[in-house]
Amino acid sequence: MKTELLELLELPRKLVHGELDVENCPHNGFFDLRDHTCVDCPQGPECYWLCRNDEFASLDKHQTDDLVKALDFAHTYIHAAIIRWDHKIDHCSCSVCQWYRRARSTLEKHSPQPR
């Protein structure tokens, strides 16, 4: 189970990283909770998520519940991107829509509320 969650976090990490404007970031994309610049930044939630869930965050040591929460954030983020791109989630064969359907199924197994 944990392996599946770790695998599912790979694609959103790439997408979030590609969307962040690290060139204009005083911390080069490394979120700092103590800095109001990060806290007030419009990219703050994505940057914070990426810093907590990047490939250097020892994710294999995270609790399963924390990984599910990280996947839930990624699922919401990817859903917004798919809507912007005007893809038809349940019919599109692109890798992002396929990821979304797999993540949705995984989250349904771990969430008490329906998606």
Secondary structure, DSSP 4 states (H G I P E B T S, - for coil): -HHHHHHHTHHHHHHHHHHS-GGG-TTTT---TT-HHHHT-TTHHHHHHHHHHSTTS-GGGS-HHHHHHHHHHHHHHHHHHHHHHT--TTT--SHHHHHHHHHHHHHHHH-SS--
